[in-house]
Amino acid sequence: MTPATSPLLRGEVTDLAQRLIRIDTSNPPGRETPAAELLLEYLSAAGAECELAGPDPERLNLVARVPGGDGPSMMLLAHTDVVPAPNANWTVDPFEGVVRDGLLIGRGAVDMKGELAARAVALAEVARAPDPPPGDVVLVAEADEERNVSDVGLSWLVRERQDIRCDFAVNEGGGILLELPGGRRVVTIAIGEKRVTSLRVRMRGHASHASVPSDDNPVAHAANAALRLLDHQAPAQLVPAVAEALVALGAPKDADDEALVSWAAAQHQLLDEMVPAMARLMITPTGLEAGEPANVIPPFADLICDCRALPGQDEADIRSHIAAAIGHNLSYEVEFLEPLAGGTESPTETALFEACRSYVAARLPGAELLPVISTGFTDSHWIREAYGTVAYGFAPVFAMDPIAYEAGAHGADEALAVDDLVEMTEFNLHAIRELARVRV
């Protein structure tokens, strides 16, 4: 399933993706500026207006623009940082950018220097065209997406740079082809994401000498609380757009959210993992801290948790979930370690959604778009919240096995099929062309 494209474009996007991977932007510490500088050099040569922006000289963002008319503006969004890549279990150097058996292998191939290269090459094609686009096309290559604790990436840009606002945007989080029972095929498109925060659940107990074991040991309470949180399942809730999409795909029409989740989870291995996670409030214990010498039973122990709430849920919902899980026989306090962020969504009745639909229809006749809520946090949230931008996660992966593709992100031998790298480039160009038909 190879996209029709010129050999020159295929070589260009492969080369750029390899060069980006070879710049180690592991976060922490980040140091994304060299990647932004590479893109600035490449896109300036193609004729785009480029600048570096940000509060930290070592962690600058790239903003590249091809000015257009008064038609709808389009943002191509991608981050330059990657998660660290310990060498264990890699068969190649994580930052070598090797192409082997049709796969681009390296840290960031999936998340998300491959997509970044595809978006940059699409912008270069627009910049090299003899006529300007009907509306501005802007590439934002932002820093610090993986952690977002330094306020140097998109959270900073949307606050300081109102001029980068666009009507539409494409980002990471969707585009995966799933083969379902009965020959049905769907392609995911992320229309929103869950809300994210982290928590400290402080368990109280009785401090004493460890040589005299106590039934009121806060470390034991914290371990017990962790098991209870892992065992406690929040009720399923599907946002309307996702529930409607599942029904359209053949789910029971009069089913409640629990039945829809069960039906969808049974349709594909990836959906078995994805749908329950995107339909429930999830609180996952990730750490235990006490800080006392080994011979002391501490007065308290802290259970650190990752929290992913549904759009519309707030701190009160999270506290209620914890109370229902832990019960009333343990003494504890809940502290939010960071603000509850995210939870934004974009509607599906838009020109960009139709552009995604028409691309899928042309490439995969009979396949349908499946709107999903991203179980993680993406930078799409910042532009939806600040600008009201319609933003979707969509980068088509049609050639590579979806299980292998998803497993590669943050894992060893992270890999993206070169055919899919080209597919992503073609999609970006298609979306820009389709939006040219729209008038705002």
C-alpha positions in Angstrom: 0.0 0.0 0.0 2.5 2.6 -1.2 1.4 6.2 -1.7 1.9 7.6 -5.2 4.6 10.2 -4.8 7.8 11.3 -6.6 11.1 9.7 -5.8 12.5 13.1 -5.0 9.9 13.8 -2.3 10.4 10.4 -0.9 14.1 10.9 -0.6 13.7 14.4 0.8 11.4 13.4 3.7 13.5 10.3 4.5 16.7 12.3 4.6 15.2 15.1 6.8 13.7 12.6 9.2 17.1 10.9 9.6 18.8 14.2 10.2 16.3 15.1 12.9 16.7 11.8 14.6 20.5 12.2 14.7 20.1 15.3 16.9 19.7 14.0 20.4 16.9 16.0 21.9 16.1 13.7 24.8 13.9 15.4 27.4 15.3 15.8 30.0 17.2 17.9 29.4 15.8 18.7 26.0 18.2 21.1 24.2 16.0 21.2 21.2 17.5 24.3 19.6 19.8 22.4 17.1 16.7 20.6 15.7 14.9 23.9 15.4 18.0 25.4 13.6 18.1 22.5 11.2 14.5 23.1 10.3 15.1 26.8 9.9 17.9 26.2 7.5 15.9 23.7 5.5 12.7 25.7 5.3 14.3 29.1 4.7 16.0 27.6 1.7 12.6 26.5 0.4 11.3 30.1 0.8 9.4 30.0 4.0 9.5 32.8 6.6 11.3 31.3 9.6 12.2 32.4 13.1 13.3 30.8 16.4 11.3 31.8 19.5 11.3 30.9 23.2 12.6 32.0 26.6 15.5 29.5 26.8 18.3 29.8 24.2 18.9 26.0 24.5 15.3 25.1 24.0 14.0 27.3 21.2 10.9 26.6 19.1 10.7 27.1 15.3 7.9 29.1 13.7 7.8 28.8 9.9 5.2 30.5 7.7 4.1 30.6 4.1 1.9 33.7 3.9 -1.4 33.3 2.1 -4.6 35.2 1.5 -7.6 35.6 3.7 -8.7 32.0 3.5 -8.5 29.5 6.4 -5.1 29.2 8.0 -3.5 25.9 8.7 -1.0 24.9 11.5 1.2 21.9 11.1 2.2 21.0 14.6 5.0 18.7 15.9 7.4 18.6 18.7 11.2 18.4 18.5 11.9 16.7 21.9 11.9 12.9 22.5 12.0 10.7 25.5 15.4 9.3 26.6 16.6 6.1 24.8 18.7 3.8 27.0 20.7 1.5 24.7 19.3 -1.6 26.3 17.4 -3.8 23.8 18.2 -1.5 20.8 19.7 -3.3 17.8 21.0 0.0 16.4 22.2 3.3 17.9 19.0 5.1 18.9 20.3 8.3 17.3 21.7 6.9 14.1 18.6 7.2 12.1 19.0 3.9 10.2 16.8 2.8 7.4 16.5 -1.0 7.4 14.0 -3.3 5.5 11.9 -0.3 4.6 11.8 1.0 8.2 13.2 4.2 9.6 14.6 3.2 13.1 15.6 5.6 15.8 14.4 7.5 18.8 11.6 9.8 17.6 10.8 7.9 14.4 7.2 7.5 15.7 7.1 10.1 18.5 7.4 12.3 16.6 10.3 13.3 14.3 8.9 11.3 11.5 5.7 13.3 11.5 7.7 16.5 12.0 9.7 15.8 8.9 6.6 15.0 6.9 5.0 18.3 8.0 8.2 20.3 7.2 8.5 18.8 3.7 4.8 19.6 3.0 5.4 23.2 4.1 8.5 23.3 1.9 6.4 22.1 -1.1 3.9 24.9 -0.4 6.7 27.5 -0.1 8.2 26.4 -3.4 4.9 26.5 -5.3 4.6 29.5 -7.7 1.3 30.7 -6.2 0.7 31.5 -2.5 -1.8 29.4 -0.5 -5.3 30.9 0.0 -4.5 31.2 3.8 -1.4 31.1 5.9 0.3 27.8 6.4 2.3 27.7 9.6 4.7 25.0 10.9 5.3 25.1 14.7 8.0 22.8 15.9 7.8 23.1 19.6 10.1 22.1 22.5 9.2 20.3 25.8 6.1 18.4 24.8 7.2 15.2 26.5 7.4 16.7 29.9 6.0 20.3 29.7 7.4 21.3 33.1 9.7 24.2 31.9 7.1 26.4 30.1 9.4 26.8 27.1 7.3 25.1 24.4 3.7 25.6 23.2 2.4 26.7 26.6 4.8 29.6 26.3 4.1 30.3 22.6 0.3 30.5 22.9 0.7 33.0 25.7 3.4 35.2 24.1 2.7 34.8 20.4 -0.9 35.4 19.4 0.2 35.9 15.8 0.7 32.1 15.3 -3.1 31.5 15.8 -4.6 29.4 13.0 -8.1 28.2 12.1 -7.1 24.6 11.8 -4.3 22.3 13.0 -3.0 18.8 12.6 -0.9 17.1 15.3 -0.1 13.7 16.6 -2.5 11.1 18.0 -4.4 9.4 15.2 -4.3 8.1 11.7 -3.9 4.4 12.6 -5.5 1.8 10.2 -7.3 -0.9 12.1 -8.7 -4.0 10.4 -11.9 -5.1 12.2 -13.9 -8.3 12.1 -16.1 -8.7 9.0 -13.7 -6.9 6.8 -14.5 -3.4 8.2 -11.6 -0.9 8.3 -11.4 2.2 10.4 -8.7 4.9 10.7 -8.5 6.7 14.1 -8.6 10.5 14.3 -8.0 12.1 17.7 -10.6 14.9 18.3 -9.6 15.6 21.9 -7.7 14.4 24.9 -8.2 13.5 28.5 -7.3 15.9 31.3 -4.0 15.1 33.1 -2.5 15.8 36.5 -0.4 14.1 39.2 -1.3 13.5 42.8 0.2 12.9 46.2 -2.0 10.7 48.4 -0.4 11.0 51.9 -1.3 8.1 54.1 -1.1 8.7 57.9 -0.1 6.3 60.5 1.8 5.9 63.8 5.5 6.6 63.9 7.5 4.1 66.0 10.6 2.0 66.1 10.7 -0.6 63.4 11.7 -3.3 65.8 8.2 -3.2 67.2 5.8 -3.7 64.2 2.7 -1.6 64.3 -0.7 -2.3 62.7 -0.8 1.5 62.0 2.1 1.5 59.5 1.6 4.2 56.8 3.8 2.3 54.3 1.4 -0.6 54.6 -1.5 1.7 54.3 0.0 3.2 51.1 0.6 -0.2 49.6 -3.0 -1.2 50.4 -4.2 2.1 48.9 -2.3 1.4 45.7 -3.9 -2.0 45.3 -7.3 -0.5 46.0 -6.8 2.2 43.4 -5.6 -0.3 40.8 -8.7 -2.5 41.5 -11.2 0.3 41.5 -12.8 0.9 38.0 -14.6 4.2 37.3 -17.8 4.0 35.3 -17.4 4.3 31.5 -18.3 7.6 29.8 -17.9 8.2 26.1 -18.0 11.7 24.7 -20.9 12.0 22.2 -18.8 12.1 19.0 -17.0 8.8 19.9 -20.3 7.1 21.0 -21.9 8.1 17.7 -18.9 6.8 15.7 -19.0 3.4 17.5 -22.7 3.1 16.7 -22.1 4.0 13.1 -19.5 1.2 13.0 -22.1 -1.4 14.1 -22.2 -1.1 17.9 -25.6 -1.7 19.6 -27.6 1.4 19.0 -29.5 1.4 22.3 -26.5 0.3 24.4 -25.2 2.3 27.3 -21.6 3.4 27.5 -20.4 0.2 29.3 -21.8 -1.9 26.6 -20.3 0.3 23.9 -16.9 0.1 25.5 -17.1 -3.7 25.8 -18.2 -4.0 22.1 -15.5 -1.7 20.8 -12.7 -3.3 22.9 -13.5 -6.7 21.4 -13.0 -5.4 17.8 -9.2 -5.1 17.8 -6.2 -5.6 20.1 -5.4 -1.9 20.1 -9.0 -1.0 20.8 -8.9 -3.4 23.7 -6.3 -1.2 25.3 -7.4 2.2 24.0 -11.2 2.3 24.4 -11.4 1.5 28.2 -8.6 4.0 28.9 -10.2 6.8 26.9 -13.7 6.1 28.5 -12.8 6.1 32.2 -11.2 8.3 34.8 -7.8 6.5 35.5 -5.7 7.0 38.6 -2.5 4.9 38.4 0.0 4.6 41.3 3.5 5.3 40.0 5.6 5.8 43.2 5.9 5.4 46.9 7.9 7.8 49.1 8.5 7.7 52.9 12.0 9.1 53.5 12.8 7.7 56.9 15.7 5.5 58.0 15.1 1.7 57.7 14.7 1.3 61.5 11.9 3.9 61.7 8.2 3.4 60.9 7.4 6.9 59.5 4.5 9.0 60.5 3.3 9.1 56.8 4.0 7.6 53.4 3.2 9.3 50.1 1.6 7.4 47.2 2.4 9.3 43.9 -0.2 8.8 41.2 -0.7 9.7 37.5 -4.2 10.9 36.9 -6.1 11.0 33.6 -9.6 12.5 33.9 -12.3 12.7 31.2 -13.2 16.0 29.5 -15.6 17.8 31.9 -14.4 16.1 35.0 -12.8 18.1 37.8 -10.9 17.8 41.1 -14.0 16.9 42.9 -14.6 13.9 40.6 -11.0 12.8 41.2 -11.4 13.1 45.0 -14.6 11.1 44.9 -12.9 8.4 42.9 -10.1 8.1 45.4 -12.5 8.0 48.3 -14.6 5.3 46.7 -11.4 3.3 46.0 -9.6 3.7 49.4 -12.6 3.7 51.7 -13.0 5.3 55.1 -10.9 3.1 57.2 -7.6 4.7 56.2 -6.4 8.2 57.1 -5.1 10.1 54.0 -4.9 13.5 52.3 -4.9 14.3 48.6 -2.6 17.0 47.1 -2.6 17.9 43.4 1.0 18.3 42.3 0.2 20.2 39.2 -2.9 21.9 37.7 -5.5 19.7 36.0 -4.9 20.5 32.3 -6.3 19.3 29.0 -9.7 17.9 28.3 -10.3 20.0 25.2 -12.1 18.7 22.1 -12.8 19.8 18.6 -16.0 19.3 16.7 -16.2 16.8 13.8 -18.4 18.9 11.5 -15.5 20.9 10.0 -13.6 21.3 6.8 -10.5 19.7 8.2 -12.4 16.6 9.3 -13.8 16.3 5.8 -10.2 16.7 4.4 -9.1 13.7 6.6 -12.2 11.8 5.5 -11.6 12.4 1.8 -8.0 11.4 2.1 -9.0 8.1 3.7 -11.7 7.5 1.1 -9.3 8.0 -1.7 -6.6 5.8 -0.3 -8.7 3.1 1.4 -12.1 2.9 -0.3 -14.8 1.8 2.2 -12.7 2.7 5.3 -14.3 5.1 7.9 -12.9 7.6 10.3 -13.1 6.6 14.0 -13.0 9.6 16.3 -11.1 8.9 19.5 -10.0 10.7 22.7 -6.3 10.6 23.2 -5.5 8.8 26.5 -2.4 11.0 26.9 -1.8 14.7 26.7 -1.0 16.4 23.5 -0.1 20.0 22.7 -3.3 20.3 20.7 -4.9 21.3 24.0 -2.9 24.6 24.2 -4.1 25.9 20.8 -7.7 24.8 21.3 -7.8 26.5 24.6 -5.9 29.7 23.6 -7.1 30.2 20.1 -10.2 28.1 19.6 -8.3 26.3 16.8 -9.9 23.1 15.4 -7.1 20.6 16.0 -7.0 16.9 15.2 -4.4 14.2 15.8 -4.0 12.6 12.3 -0.9 11.2 10.6 -1.8 8.2 8.4 -0.1 4.9 9.2 -1.4 2.5 6.5 1.6 0.3 5.7 3.0 -0.6 9.1 1.4 -3.1 11.5 -0.4 -0.9 14.0 0.7 -3.1 17.0 4.3 -2.7 16.0 3.9 1.0 15.4 2.3 1.7 18.8 4.8 -0.5 20.6 7.7 1.5 19.1 6.8 4.8 20.7 9.0 5.3 23.8 10.3 1.7 23.2 13.5 0.1 21.9 14.0 0.0 18.1 11.3 2.6 17.6 10.4 2.4 13.9 8.3 4.0 11.2 7.7 2.5 7.7 9.2 4.8 5.1 6.0 4.3 3.1 4.1 5.8 6.0 6.5 8.7 6.3 5.7 9.5 2.7 2.0 8.9 3.4 2.1 11.5 6.1 3.7 14.0 3.7 1.0 13.4 1.1 -1.8 13.8 3.6 -0.5 17.1 4.8 -0.4 18.4 1.2 -3.9 17.0 0.7 -5.3 18.8 3.7 -3.7 22.1 2.7 -5.2 21.7 -0.8 -8.6 20.8 0.5 -8.7 23.8 2.9 -8.0 26.0 -0.1 -11.6 25.3 -1.2 -13.0 26.8 2.0 -13.8 30.4 2.5 -14.0 31.9 6.0 
